[in-house]
Structure formats: C-alpha cells, structure tokens
Amino acid sequence: MVRTLATVRTKAVRDGARDRKFRNDSWGVAPAMEMTVGYLVVVPADRQLTQLFIPRRTRVA
C-alpha cells in the first residue's frame, strides 16, 4: 500500500504504531485487550504537515 501511495503526487507518507490496552468498565476483572494500533498519514504535494494529533484515549465500537 505504501508503494502505491508513493506513486501518487505526495510530499510525504508517514506511518507509525503504538501499543495500546483497551478495557471496558463492564468487563469486571477480565484483563485488558492488548493490540497494536497503526497510523498512516499521507500529505498531498501541495501541503505541509505541521502537526499530527493522536488521541490518548480511543473508543472501539
């Protein structure tokens, strides 16, 4: 996928990952669900990325 995006007129393609633990109050004493969340950012050639906000809290629906 990243190779395909590199052929489009982009200034930058950035990716990253963060290990997360998800938990719900209704789970009781069950352990948190661990997973790695991936992030992919594609910046068009006519724009510049100055900030990227990644929330600390995430909801899984």
PDB file as gemmi writes it, atoms N, CA and C in Angstrom:
CRYST1    1.000    1.000    1.000  90.00  90.00  90.00 P 1                      
ATOM      1  N   MET A   1       0.835  -1.191   0.000  1.00  0.00           N  
ATOM      2  CA  MET A   1       0.000   0.000   0.000  1.00  0.00           C  
ATOM      3  C   MET A   1       0.879   1.254   0.000  1.00  0.00           C  
ATOM      4  N   VAL A   2       1.935   1.279   0.788  1.00  0.00           N  
ATOM      5  CA  VAL A   2       2.795   2.457   0.849  1.00  0.00           C  
ATOM      6  C   VAL A   2       3.461   2.682  -0.496  1.00  0.00           C  
ATOM      7  N   ARG A   3       3.855   1.616  -1.182  1.00  0.00           N  
ATOM      8  CA  ARG A   3       4.448   1.774  -2.519  1.00  0.00           C  
ATOM      9  C   ARG A   3       3.457   2.391  -3.489  1.00  0.00           C  
ATOM     10  N   THR A   4       2.204   1.977  -3.423  1.00  0.00           N  
ATOM     11  CA  THR A   4       1.174   2.536  -4.293  1.00  0.00           C  
ATOM     12  C   THR A   4       0.988   4.020  -3.998  1.00  0.00           C  
ATOM     13  N   LEU A   5       0.969   4.400  -2.739  1.00  0.00           N  
ATOM     14  CA  LEU A   5       0.810   5.808  -2.378  1.00  0.00           C  
ATOM     15  C   LEU A   5       2.013   6.629  -2.811  1.00  0.00           C  
ATOM     16  N   ALA A   6       3.177   6.037  -2.857  1.00  0.00           N  
ATOM     17  CA  ALA A   6       4.377   6.768  -3.256  1.00  0.00           C  
ATOM     18  C   ALA A   6       4.323   7.181  -4.722  1.00  0.00           C  
ATOM     19  N   THR A   7       3.533   6.494  -5.542  1.00  0.00           N  
ATOM     20  CA  THR A   7       3.420   6.852  -6.958  1.00  0.00           C  
ATOM     21  C   THR A   7       2.485   8.041  -7.169  1.00  0.00           C  
ATOM     22  N   VAL A   8       1.639   8.339  -6.187  1.00  0.00           N  
ATOM     23  CA  VAL A   8       0.733   9.489  -6.263  1.00  0.00           C  
ATOM     24  C   VAL A   8       1.530  10.730  -5.871  1.00  0.00           C  
ATOM     25  N   ARG A   9       1.113  11.902  -6.350  1.00  0.00           N  
ATOM     26  CA  ARG A   9       1.839  13.137  -6.034  1.00  0.00           C  
ATOM     27  C   ARG A   9       1.687  13.470  -4.555  1.00  0.00           C  
ATOM     28  N   THR A  10       2.568  12.913  -3.760  1.00  0.00           N  
ATOM     29  CA  THR A  10       2.549  13.187  -2.326  1.00  0.00           C  
ATOM     30  C   THR A  10       3.878  13.784  -1.900  1.00  0.00           C  
ATOM     31  N   LYS A  11       3.809  14.574  -0.863  1.00  0.00           N  
ATOM     32  CA  LYS A  11       5.026  15.147  -0.315  1.00  0.00           C  
ATOM     33  C   LYS A  11       5.660  14.190   0.677  1.00  0.00           C  
ATOM     34  N   ALA A  12       4.823  13.503   1.447  1.00  0.00           N  
ATOM     35  CA  ALA A  12       5.345  12.586   2.453  1.00  0.00           C  
ATOM     36  C   ALA A  12       4.309  11.516   2.786  1.00  0.00           C  
ATOM     37  N   VAL A  13       4.790  10.352   3.088  1.00  0.00           N  
ATOM     38  CA  VAL A  13       3.968   9.271   3.615  1.00  0.00           C  
ATOM     39  C   VAL A  13       4.615   8.868   4.922  1.00  0.00           C  
ATOM     40  N   ARG A  14       3.892   8.994   6.009  1.00  0.00           N  
ATOM     41  CA  ARG A  14       4.416   8.667   7.326  1.00  0.00           C  
ATOM     42  C   ARG A  14       3.569   7.565   7.946  1.00  0.00           C  
ATOM     43  N   ASP A  15       4.214   6.693   8.679  1.00  0.00           N  
ATOM     44  CA  ASP A  15       3.472   5.657   9.376  1.00  0.00           C  
ATOM     45  C   ASP A  15       4.073   5.470  10.761  1.00  0.00           C  
ATOM     46  N   GLY A  16       3.296   4.865  11.621  1.00  0.00           N  
ATOM     47  CA  GLY A  16       3.751   4.607  12.981  1.00  0.00           C  
ATOM     48  C   GLY A  16       2.822   3.629  13.655  1.00  0.00           C  
ATOM     49  N   ALA A  17       3.224   3.160  14.802  1.00  0.00           N  
ATOM     50  CA  ALA A  17       2.411   2.211  15.554  1.00  0.00           C  
ATOM     51  C   ALA A  17       2.539   2.522  17.040  1.00  0.00           C  
ATOM     52  N   ARG A  18       1.508   2.179  17.764  1.00  0.00           N  
ATOM     53  CA  ARG A  18       1.503   2.372  19.211  1.00  0.00           C  
ATOM     54  C   ARG A  18       0.805   1.175  19.849  1.00  0.00           C  
ATOM     55  N   ASP A  19       1.449   0.590  20.857  1.00  0.00           N  
ATOM     56  CA  ASP A  19       0.828  -0.497  21.613  1.00  0.00           C  
ATOM     57  C   ASP A  19      -0.200   0.085  22.565  1.00  0.00           C  
ATOM     58  N   ARG A  20      -1.392  -0.495  22.559  1.00  0.00           N  
ATOM     59  CA  ARG A  20      -2.486   0.023  23.382  1.00  0.00           C  
ATOM     60  C   ARG A  20      -3.127  -1.108  24.169  1.00  0.00           C  
ATOM     61  N   LYS A  21      -3.776  -0.754  25.256  1.00  0.00           N  
ATOM     62  CA  LYS A  21      -4.585  -1.689  26.036  1.00  0.00           C  
ATOM     63  C   LYS A  21      -5.991  -1.117  26.102  1.00  0.00           C  
ATOM     64  N   PHE A  22      -6.964  -1.895  25.680  1.00  0.00           N  
ATOM     65  CA  PHE A  22      -8.356  -1.459  25.687  1.00  0.00           C  
ATOM     66  C   PHE A  22      -9.104  -2.188  26.789  1.00  0.00           C  
ATOM     67  N   ARG A  23      -9.938  -1.458  27.472  1.00  0.00           N  
ATOM     68  CA  ARG A  23     -10.683  -2.028  28.594  1.00  0.00           C  
ATOM     69  C   ARG A  23     -12.031  -1.334  28.710  1.00  0.00           C  
ATOM     70  N   ASN A  24     -12.985  -2.049  29.267  1.00  0.00           N  
ATOM     71  CA  ASN A  24     -14.329  -1.523  29.456  1.00  0.00           C  
ATOM     72  C   ASN A  24     -14.727  -1.766  30.903  1.00  0.00           C  
ATOM     73  N   ASP A  25     -15.417  -0.825  31.504  1.00  0.00           N  
ATOM     74  CA  ASP A  25     -15.837  -0.973  32.901  1.00  0.00           C  
ATOM     75  C   ASP A  25     -16.722  -2.194  33.113  1.00  0.00           C  
ATOM     76  N   SER A  26     -17.485  -2.580  32.110  1.00  0.00           N  
ATOM     77  CA  SER A  26     -18.398  -3.708  32.261  1.00  0.00           C  
ATOM     78  C   SER A  26     -17.688  -5.062  32.191  1.00  0.00           C  
ATOM     79  N   TRP A  27     -16.388  -5.087  31.923  1.00  0.00           N  
ATOM     80  CA  TRP A  27     -15.660  -6.357  31.835  1.00  0.00           C  
ATOM     81  C   TRP A  27     -15.340  -6.958  33.197  1.00  0.00           C  
ATOM     82  N   GLY A  28     -15.545  -6.197  34.260  1.00  0.00           N  
ATOM     83  CA  GLY A  28     -15.246  -6.703  35.596  1.00  0.00           C  
ATOM     84  C   GLY A  28     -13.748  -6.891  35.786  1.00  0.00           C  
ATOM     85  N   VAL A  29     -13.342  -8.102  36.175  1.00  0.00           N  
ATOM     86  CA  VAL A  29     -11.927  -8.371  36.444  1.00  0.00           C  
ATOM     87  C   VAL A  29     -11.195  -8.939  35.227  1.00  0.00           C  
ATOM     88  N   ALA A  30     -11.860  -8.991  34.096  1.00  0.00           N  
ATOM     89  CA  ALA A  30     -11.219  -9.508  32.878  1.00  0.00           C  
ATOM     90  C   ALA A  30     -10.042  -8.618  32.491  1.00  0.00           C  
ATOM     91  N   PRO A  31      -8.976  -9.215  31.960  1.00  0.00           N  
ATOM     92  CA  PRO A  31      -7.812  -8.400  31.587  1.00  0.00           C  
ATOM     93  C   PRO A  31      -8.104  -7.503  30.381  1.00  0.00           C  
ATOM     94  N   ALA A  32      -7.309  -6.466  30.254  1.00  0.00           N  
ATOM     95  CA  ALA A  32      -7.459  -5.548  29.127  1.00  0.00           C  
ATOM     96  C   ALA A  32      -7.083  -6.261  27.827  1.00  0.00           C  
ATOM     97  N   MET A  33      -7.683  -5.834  26.736  1.00  0.00           N  
ATOM     98  CA  MET A  33      -7.392  -6.388  25.415  1.00  0.00           C  
ATOM     99  C   MET A  33      -6.209  -5.614  24.838  1.00  0.00           C  
ATOM    100  N   GLU A  34      -5.110  -6.299  24.595  1.00  0.00           N  
ATOM    101  CA  GLU A  34      -3.908  -5.640  24.085  1.00  0.00           C  
ATOM    102  C   GLU A  34      -3.868  -5.725  22.566  1.00  0.00           C  
ATOM    103  N   MET A  35      -3.491  -4.623  21.924  1.00  0.00           N  
ATOM    104  CA  MET A  35      -3.350  -4.614  20.469  1.00  0.00           C  
ATOM    105  C   MET A  35      -2.414  -3.486  20.059  1.00  0.00           C  
ATOM    106  N   THR A  36      -1.942  -3.562  18.845  1.00  0.00           N  
ATOM    107  CA  THR A  36      -1.119  -2.512  18.269  1.00  0.00           C  
ATOM    108  C   THR A  36      -1.968  -1.744  17.266  1.00  0.00           C  
ATOM    109  N   VAL A  37      -2.007  -0.433  17.424  1.00  0.00           N  
ATOM    110  CA  VAL A  37      -2.788   0.429  16.534  1.00  0.00           C  
ATOM    111  C   VAL A  37      -1.820   1.072  15.550  1.00  0.00           C  
ATOM    112  N   GLY A  38      -2.146   0.984  14.264  1.00  0.00           N  
ATOM    113  CA  GLY A  38      -1.299   1.569  13.235  1.00  0.00           C  
ATOM    114  C   GLY A  38      -1.860   2.881  12.735  1.00  0.00           C  
ATOM    115  N   TYR A  39      -0.970   3.786  12.383  1.00  0.00           N  
ATOM    116  CA  TYR A  39      -1.347   5.096  11.865  1.00  0.00           C  
ATOM    117  C   TYR A  39      -0.658   5.305  10.523  1.00  0.00           C  
ATOM    118  N   LEU A  40      -1.381   5.828   9.568  1.00  0.00           N  
ATOM    119  CA  LEU A  40      -0.826   6.135   8.251  1.00  0.00           C  
ATOM    120  C   LEU A  40      -1.272   7.538   7.869  1.00  0.00           C  
ATOM    121  N   VAL A  41      -0.328   8.395   7.530  1.00  0.00           N  
ATOM    122  CA  VAL A  41      -0.630   9.778   7.150  1.00  0.00           C  
ATOM    123  C   VAL A  41      -0.042  10.029   5.776  1.00  0.00           C  
ATOM    124  N   VAL A  42      -0.875  10.524   4.862  1.00  0.00           N  
ATOM    125  CA  VAL A  42      -0.430  10.874   3.516  1.00  0.00           C  
ATOM    126  C   VAL A  42      -0.626  12.372   3.348  1.00  0.00           C  
ATOM    127  N   VAL A  43       0.440  13.071   3.009  1.00  0.00           N  
ATOM    128  CA  VAL A  43       0.393  14.521   2.850  1.00  0.00           C  
ATOM    129  C   VAL A  43       0.434  14.844   1.362  1.00  0.00           C  
ATOM    130  N   PRO A  44      -0.591  15.539   0.829  1.00  0.00           N  
ATOM    131  CA  PRO A  44      -0.571  15.920  -0.582  1.00  0.00           C  
ATOM    132  C   PRO A  44       0.648  16.798  -0.903  1.00  0.00           C  
ATOM    133  N   ALA A  45       1.067  16.776  -2.144  1.00  0.00           N  
ATOM    134  CA  ALA A  45       2.268  17.506  -2.572  1.00  0.00           C  
ATOM    135  C   ALA A  45       2.132  19.013  -2.380  1.00  0.00           C  
ATOM    136  N   ASP A  46       0.900  19.544  -2.397  1.00  0.00           N  
ATOM    137  CA  ASP A  46       0.730  20.992  -2.268  1.00  0.00           C  
ATOM    138  C   ASP A  46       0.494  21.451  -0.829  1.00  0.00           C  
ATOM    139  N   ARG A  47       0.689  20.572   0.160  1.00  0.00           N  
ATOM    140  CA  ARG A  47       0.506  20.927   1.566  1.00  0.00           C  
ATOM    141  C   ARG A  47       1.695  20.480   2.394  1.00  0.00           C  
ATOM    142  N   GLN A  48       1.772  21.025   3.619  1.00  0.00           N  
ATOM    143  CA  GLN A  48       2.852  20.669   4.519  1.00  0.00           C  
ATOM    144  C   GLN A  48       2.261  20.224   5.852  1.00  0.00           C  
ATOM    145  N   LEU A  49       2.747  19.126   6.382  1.00  0.00           N  
ATOM    146  CA  LEU A  49       2.284  18.626   7.672  1.00  0.00           C  
ATOM    147  C   LEU A  49       3.033  19.360   8.775  1.00  0.00           C  
ATOM    148  N   THR A  50       2.289  20.088   9.612  1.00  0.00           N  
ATOM    149  CA  THR A  50       2.919  20.814  10.711  1.00  0.00           C  
ATOM    150  C   THR A  50       2.604  20.189  12.060  1.00  0.00           C  
ATOM    151  N   GLN A  51       1.447  19.534  12.189  1.00  0.00           N  
ATOM    152  CA  GLN A  51       1.065  18.888  13.435  1.00  0.00           C  
ATOM    153  C   GLN A  51       0.283  17.626  13.125  1.00  0.00           C  
ATOM    154  N   LEU A  52       0.379  16.674  14.037  1.00  0.00           N  
ATOM    155  CA  LEU A  52      -0.403  15.445  13.945  1.00  0.00           C  
ATOM    156  C   LEU A  52      -0.911  15.128  15.336  1.00  0.00           C  
ATOM    157  N   PHE A  53      -2.215  15.067  15.493  1.00  0.00           N  
ATOM    158  CA  PHE A  53      -2.832  14.795  16.786  1.00  0.00           C  
ATOM    159  C   PHE A  53      -3.242  13.327  16.844  1.00  0.00           C  
ATOM    160  N   ILE A  54      -2.724  12.619  17.819  1.00  0.00           N  
ATOM    161  CA  ILE A  54      -3.113  11.233  18.063  1.00  0.00           C  
ATOM    162  C   ILE A  54      -3.671  11.187  19.481  1.00  0.00           C  
ATOM    163  N   PRO A  55      -4.955  10.892  19.623  1.00  0.00           N  
ATOM    164  CA  PRO A  55      -5.570  10.937  20.955  1.00  0.00           C  
ATOM    165  C   PRO A  55      -5.019   9.863  21.899  1.00  0.00           C  
ATOM    166  N   ARG A  56      -4.941  10.193  23.171  1.00  0.00           N  
ATOM    167  CA  ARG A  56      -4.504   9.222  24.166  1.00  0.00           C  
ATOM    168  C   ARG A  56      -5.587   8.201  24.447  1.00  0.00           C  
ATOM    169  N   ARG A  57      -6.828   8.647  24.427  1.00  0.00           N  
ATOM    170  CA  ARG A  57      -7.945   7.743  24.687  1.00  0.00           C  
ATOM    171  C   ARG A  57      -8.624   7.404  23.366  1.00  0.00           C  
ATOM    172  N   THR A  58      -8.930   6.147  23.188  1.00  0.00           N  
ATOM    173  CA  THR A  58      -9.542   5.677  21.946  1.00  0.00           C  
ATOM    174  C   THR A  58     -10.753   4.822  22.286  1.00  0.00           C  
ATOM    175  N   ARG A  59     -11.822   4.987  21.538  1.00  0.00           N  
ATOM    176  CA  ARG A  59     -13.012   4.162  21.723  1.00  0.00           C  
ATOM    177  C   ARG A  59     -13.096   3.146  20.599  1.00  0.00           C  
ATOM    178  N   VAL A  60     -13.410   1.931  20.957  1.00  0.00           N  
ATOM    179  CA  VAL A  60     -13.611   0.872  19.970  1.00  0.00           C  
ATOM    180  C   VAL A  60     -15.090   0.536  19.977  1.00  0.00           C  
ATOM    181  N   ALA A  61     -15.731   0.696  18.846  1.00  0.00           N  
ATOM    182  CA  ALA A  61     -17.178   0.435  18.769  1.00  0.00           C  
ATOM    183  C   ALA A  61     -17.441  -0.924  18.183  1.00  0.00           C  
TER     184      ALA A  61                                                      
END                                                                             
